[in-house]
Amino acid sequence: MHQLFKKQLVCILFLFSATAIHAQETDRIFKPNIRSVKFHVKGDQLAYPIIRLNGGDQLELHFDDMDADVKYYSYTFTLCNADWTPAMLSQFDYMKGFSNVRINTYRNSSLVLTRYTHYSCSLPDRNTTPTRSGNYILKVFTNGDTSQVAFTKRFLVIDTKVTAGASIVQPFNTSLAKTQQKLQFSVNVQNIKPTNIFQQIKVVILQNFRWDNAITNLQPTFIKQNVLEYNTENQALFPAQKEWRWVDLTSFRLQTDRIEKGDYSNNSQTLFIKPEGERKDLRYMYYRDYNGMYQLMNIEQNNPYWQGDYATVWFRYSTPDRKEISGKEIYLFGELTNYELTAANRLTFNAETGMYENKQYLKQALYDYIYVTRDKTTKQISADVTEGNWWEAENMYTILVYYRPLGGRADELIGMTQANSLANRPNFNNNRLL
């Protein structure tokens, strides 16, 4: 009886822990003192955090604590399924080494006006490493207490067992042909030979590594022996958008042409970006962008991580008639706002100036961003009016293939392929792409 009670208690605690993890968003900053979180493949700020299982790859984590003191930060990670629900496994089943690892590398800011403490680490390392492929949530917390979460970030571990190929084509539907991009792709499952393809294989498509508009629940159109073909007119369609807006904040003193003015004092810096408006009717023009991401850098100091300064940056957006849009909210959107539609990222309409306004506290960097609207009733998010959509736009697409063995308790990430919308298109070549 005593042993049965202990087993029941362990199960209850495990389920409670899984529910708590699921309640947390997978990419979110919980503490207001945390800024400029960058999590990427080591050595490349613009590379999404994807590593090979047992491949020796490493990821790099950077973040700033604006309290400018020294705290006891640690990290752990949690295995999730393809839909980011927690896998019903204990940490011992997918982690080798310590479950909690302290972040010991930190440095105070120097040669800048703003005081902060910069923390960094590389993972996996000799202290801990994932032992299964799949979706993972990195959780950074304070004081050795996993309930004191500072922020969470996604990363992927892949164990390649299938091959896939993809291309981007223009939809046949004339109403979508000028504004949408369609993916057609195939997956060869020869090496795993699933018993039930429709239940064991899951496919997820990301546009520019965004999860907010990921396409899931796709079913193959045709099955030719061990090759799954995905090619229907109504599936795998993405609004093409335009190239992202950008602002160069690598220097706060040497202002670029995107900055209208700057206000400086002994303890603060404020920059005003020139007012912006709708782009849906503007002619499409290609230029190289970061597809919504940003890269920390500065032209005045040596190291962008602890020698990069901060400033309050004002973004201003104006409608053609300088009036508020009825029934809509406008948000600043991109990696600089963590792709979150929060009150801090919502633009407020100023009746005196006839413009929407929002301020962000940003570090020196090159930033990409767009403006999106959210319907107050339906909560639908769109960039159709603020940015517009052009079939010719450059976008990076990532197709992830998941597999769950019979009797398995977690989805494995077994395949990935990427395709750029400009690849193989006349007058463009790959060395111009990110």
C-alpha positions in Angstrom: 0.0 0.0 0.0 2.8 2.4 0.9 4.6 1.7 -2.5 1.4 2.3 -4.4 0.9 5.6 -2.6 4.4 6.7 -3.5 3.9 5.8 -7.2 0.6 7.8 -7.3 2.3 10.8 -5.6 5.1 10.8 -8.2 2.6 10.7 -11.1 0.6 13.6 -9.6 3.7 15.7 -9.2 4.9 14.9 -12.7 1.5 15.8 -14.2 1.5 19.0 -12.1 4.9 19.9 -13.4 4.0 19.2 -17.0 0.9 21.4 -16.6 2.9 24.2 -15.2 5.4 24.1 -18.1 2.6 24.0 -20.6 1.0 27.0 -19.0 4.2 29.0 -19.7 4.7 30.4 -23.1 7.5 28.8 -25.0 9.2 32.1 -26.0 8.6 34.7 -23.4 10.5 37.1 -21.1 9.0 37.1 -17.6 11.2 39.6 -15.8 11.3 43.3 -16.7 15.0 43.6 -16.0 15.9 41.1 -18.8 16.8 42.6 -22.2 18.4 41.6 -25.5 18.0 37.9 -25.2 19.9 36.2 -28.1 19.9 32.4 -28.5 21.4 31.0 -31.7 23.9 28.6 -33.2 27.3 29.4 -31.8 29.0 32.2 -33.8 26.0 33.3 -35.8 23.4 35.6 -34.3 21.0 35.0 -37.3 21.1 31.2 -37.1 18.0 29.7 -35.5 18.9 27.4 -32.5 18.9 24.0 -34.2 21.6 21.3 -33.4 22.2 17.7 -34.4 21.8 15.0 -31.8 25.2 13.9 -30.7 26.7 16.0 -33.4 28.9 18.2 -31.3 27.0 21.4 -32.3 26.7 24.2 -29.7 24.3 27.0 -29.1 25.1 30.4 -27.7 22.9 32.3 -25.1 23.3 36.0 -24.3 21.2 38.3 -22.2 21.4 41.5 -20.2 20.3 42.1 -16.6 19.4 45.8 -16.3 19.7 45.7 -12.5 23.4 45.8 -13.1 24.1 43.4 -10.2 25.2 39.8 -10.0 22.5 37.2 -9.7 22.5 33.4 -9.5 21.1 32.4 -12.9 20.7 28.8 -13.9 19.1 27.0 -16.9 17.4 23.7 -17.6 15.5 22.4 -20.6 12.3 20.5 -21.2 11.4 18.1 -24.0 8.2 18.8 -25.9 6.1 17.2 -28.6 5.6 18.7 -32.1 2.8 20.9 -30.8 5.0 22.1 -27.8 3.0 20.2 -25.2 5.3 18.6 -22.6 6.5 15.1 -23.4 5.4 12.6 -20.8 8.9 11.7 -19.9 11.1 12.4 -17.0 14.2 14.5 -17.4 16.3 11.3 -17.0 14.8 10.0 -20.2 16.1 12.9 -22.4 18.9 14.6 -20.5 22.4 13.4 -19.6 24.2 15.2 -16.8 22.9 17.8 -14.4 19.2 18.9 -14.6 20.1 22.5 -13.5 23.3 24.3 -14.7 24.5 27.6 -13.3 25.5 30.4 -15.8 28.9 31.4 -14.5 30.0 33.8 -17.3 29.0 37.4 -16.7 30.5 40.8 -17.2 29.6 44.4 -16.3 28.9 46.8 -19.2 31.9 49.1 -20.0 32.5 52.2 -22.1 28.8 52.9 -22.3 26.3 55.2 -20.6 23.9 52.4 -19.5 24.8 50.1 -16.6 23.9 46.4 -16.9 25.3 42.9 -16.4 25.8 40.7 -19.4 25.4 36.9 -19.0 26.4 34.3 -21.5 26.9 30.5 -21.8 27.2 27.8 -24.4 25.2 24.6 -24.5 25.1 21.7 -24.5 28.3 21.3 -22.6 30.0 18.7 -20.4 27.5 19.4 -17.6 24.3 18.6 -19.5 23.2 17.5 -23.0 20.0 16.3 -24.6 19.8 12.6 -25.4 16.7 12.6 -27.6 15.7 14.6 -30.7 12.7 16.9 -30.6 11.4 20.3 -29.5 13.0 21.7 -26.4 12.2 24.7 -24.1 15.2 26.4 -22.5 14.2 27.8 -19.1 16.5 30.3 -17.4 15.7 31.0 -13.7 17.1 32.6 -10.6 18.4 31.5 -7.2 18.2 27.8 -8.1 14.4 27.9 -8.0 12.8 26.7 -11.2 9.6 28.6 -10.3 11.5 31.9 -10.6 11.6 31.9 -14.4 13.4 34.9 -16.0 12.7 33.8 -19.6 12.1 30.8 -21.9 13.4 30.1 -25.4 12.7 27.4 -28.0 15.4 25.2 -29.6 15.4 22.1 -31.7 17.5 18.9 -31.7 17.4 16.8 -34.9 18.3 13.2 -35.5 18.1 12.9 -39.3 16.4 9.7 -40.4 14.4 10.9 -43.4 15.1 13.1 -46.4 12.9 15.9 -47.8 12.9 18.3 -50.7 10.8 21.5 -51.1 10.2 24.3 -53.5 8.2 27.5 -53.5 5.7 28.1 -56.3 3.1 30.7 -57.2 -0.4 29.6 -56.5 -2.7 28.8 -59.5 -5.6 30.6 -57.8 -5.6 34.1 -59.5 -6.9 35.7 -56.3 -3.8 34.5 -54.4 -1.2 34.4 -57.1 0.1 37.9 -56.4 0.1 37.9 -52.6 0.8 34.3 -51.5 3.6 31.8 -51.6 2.9 28.1 -51.8 5.2 25.2 -50.7 5.2 21.9 -52.3 7.4 19.2 -50.9 8.1 15.5 -50.4 9.4 13.3 -47.6 11.1 10.0 -48.1 10.4 7.7 -45.1 12.2 4.7 -46.4 14.5 4.4 -43.4 11.7 4.3 -40.8 8.8 2.6 -42.6 6.0 3.9 -40.4 3.1 1.6 -39.8 0.5 4.4 -39.8 1.7 7.4 -41.7 -1.2 9.6 -40.8 -0.8 9.1 -37.1 3.0 8.7 -36.8 4.3 11.4 -39.1 3.7 15.1 -38.4 4.9 18.1 -40.5 5.4 21.7 -39.4 6.3 24.6 -41.7 7.8 27.8 -40.5 8.1 31.1 -42.4 11.3 33.0 -41.3 11.5 30.8 -38.1 8.2 32.2 -36.8 6.0 30.0 -34.7 3.0 32.3 -34.5 1.9 31.6 -38.1 3.3 28.0 -38.4 1.3 25.6 -40.6 0.6 22.2 -38.9 -1.7 19.2 -39.3 -0.7 18.7 -43.0 -1.6 15.4 -44.6 0.1 13.9 -47.6 -1.6 14.4 -50.9 -0.1 11.3 -52.5 1.9 8.3 -51.1 4.2 6.7 -53.6 5.8 3.7 -52.0 7.9 5.4 -49.2 7.6 8.9 -50.5 5.0 11.3 -49.1 3.9 14.1 -51.5 2.5 17.3 -50.1 1.0 19.4 -52.9 -2.5 20.8 -52.7 -3.6 24.2 -53.8 -5.2 25.1 -50.4 -2.5 23.8 -48.0 1.0 25.3 -47.2 0.1 28.8 -48.3 1.7 31.8 -46.6 1.1 35.6 -47.1 4.3 36.7 -48.9 4.6 40.1 -47.1 7.4 42.4 -48.2 11.0 42.7 -47.1 11.0 43.8 -43.5 11.4 47.4 -42.4 14.7 48.2 -40.8 16.5 50.7 -38.7 20.3 51.0 -38.1 21.0 51.7 -34.4 24.6 50.7 -34.5 25.4 54.2 -33.3 23.3 56.6 -31.3 25.5 59.6 -32.0 26.1 59.1 -35.8 22.4 59.1 -36.8 21.4 57.3 -40.0 18.8 58.6 -42.5 16.1 56.6 -40.7 16.4 58.7 -37.5 14.6 62.1 -37.4 16.3 63.4 -34.2 17.9 62.5 -30.9 17.7 63.8 -27.4 20.7 63.3 -25.1 21.4 63.9 -21.4 23.9 62.9 -18.9 22.0 59.7 -18.0 19.8 58.9 -21.0 19.5 58.8 -24.8 16.3 59.1 -26.8 16.0 58.6 -30.6 13.0 59.3 -32.8 12.6 57.2 -36.0 11.0 59.1 -38.8 7.2 58.6 -39.0 6.1 55.7 -41.2 3.0 54.7 -43.0 1.2 52.0 -45.0 3.3 50.0 -47.6 0.5 47.9 -49.1 0.3 50.2 -52.2 4.0 50.9 -52.6 5.9 49.2 -55.4 7.8 46.1 -54.3 11.6 46.5 -54.1 14.0 43.7 -53.1 16.7 44.4 -50.5 18.6 42.1 -48.2 17.0 41.9 -44.8 17.2 39.8 -41.6 13.7 38.3 -42.0 12.5 39.9 -38.8 15.6 39.3 -36.7 18.2 41.6 -35.3 22.0 41.6 -35.0 23.7 43.2 -32.0 26.6 45.4 -33.2 28.0 48.8 -32.8 30.6 51.0 -34.7 32.0 52.8 -31.6 33.2 50.0 -29.4 34.7 46.5 -29.7 32.3 44.0 -28.2 28.5 44.4 -28.9 27.5 42.2 -26.0 28.9 44.3 -23.0 30.0 47.4 -24.9 26.7 48.1 -26.6 24.7 51.0 -25.2 20.9 51.3 -24.7 18.5 54.1 -25.8 14.7 54.8 -25.7 13.6 54.5 -29.3 10.3 56.0 -30.5 8.4 54.3 -33.4 5.6 56.3 -35.1 3.1 55.1 -37.6 0.5 57.2 -39.5 -2.6 56.1 -41.4 -3.3 57.9 -44.7 -6.0 60.1 -43.1 -4.2 60.4 -39.8 -7.1 58.9 -38.0 -7.4 55.9 -35.7 -8.3 52.6 -37.3 -11.7 51.5 -36.1 -11.8 48.1 -34.4 -8.0 47.4 -34.8 -4.9 47.5 -32.6 -1.5 48.1 -34.1 1.6 46.4 -32.8 5.4 46.6 -33.4 6.4 43.1 -34.4 9.7 41.2 -34.8 12.4 39.6 -32.8 13.0 43.0 -31.1 9.6 42.6 -29.5 10.0 38.8 -29.1 7.1 38.4 -31.6 4.7 39.2 -28.7 1.5 41.2 -28.9 1.7 42.7 -25.5 0.7 46.1 -24.1 4.3 47.1 -24.1 4.4 46.5 -27.9 1.1 48.1 -28.8 1.1 51.5 -30.5 -1.1 54.1 -28.8 -2.9 56.7 -31.0 -1.9 60.3 -30.3 -4.9 62.5 -31.4 -2.7 65.6 -31.3 -0.1 64.3 -33.8 -2.5 62.0 -35.7 0.0 59.1 -35.3 0.3 55.8 -33.5 3.3 55.8 -31.1 5.3 53.2 -29.2 8.7 53.4 -27.4 11.1 50.6 -26.9 14.3 50.4 -24.9 16.8 48.9 -27.4 20.4 48.0 -27.5 22.8 49.1 -30.3 22.0 46.8 -33.3 20.6 46.4 -36.8 16.9 45.8 -36.4 14.2 44.4 -38.6 10.5 44.9 -37.8 7.0 45.3 -39.2 3.7 46.7 -38.0 0.7 44.3 -37.7 -2.9 44.8 -36.8 -5.1 42.7 -34.5 -8.8 42.8 -34.7 -10.3 43.7 -31.3 -13.2 41.2 -31.8 -11.8 38.3 -33.7 -8.2 38.7 -32.5 -7.0 38.0 -36.0 -3.5 39.2 -36.8 -2.6 40.6 -40.2 0.0 42.7 -42.0 -2.1 43.0 -45.1 -2.9 46.8 -44.7 0.2 48.0 -42.9 2.8 46.1 -45.0 1.0 44.4 -48.0 1.9 41.1 -49.7 3.9 40.6 -52.8 4.6 37.2 -54.4 8.1 38.3 -55.3 9.2 38.8 -51.6 12.1 36.9 -50.1 11.2 34.5 -47.3 13.0 31.5 -45.8 10.9 28.4 -45.2 11.7 25.5 -42.9 9.9 22.2 -43.0 10.2 20.0 -39.9 9.3 16.3 -39.9 8.3 14.6 -36.7 7.8 10.9 -36.0 6.4 9.0 -33.0 7.3 5.2 -32.9 4.6 2.8 -32.0 4.3 2.9 -28.2 6.5 6.0 -28.1 5.7 8.8 -25.5 7.3 11.7 -27.4 7.6 13.1 -30.9 11.1 12.8 -32.5 12.4 15.4 -34.9 13.8 13.2 -37.7 14.0 15.5 -40.7 14.3 19.1 -41.8 14.7 20.9 -45.1 14.8 24.6 -46.0 13.8 26.5 -49.1 14.2 30.2 -50.0 11.5 31.8 -52.1 14.2 33.4 -54.4 16.1 30.2 -55.0 16.2 29.2 -58.7 14.4 32.4 -59.7 15.8 34.3 -62.6 18.1 37.2 -61.9 18.8 36.1 -58.3 21.5 33.9 -56.9 22.1 32.3 -53.6 25.0 34.5 -52.5 22.5 37.3 -52.1 20.4 35.5 -49.7 20.6 35.1 -45.9 
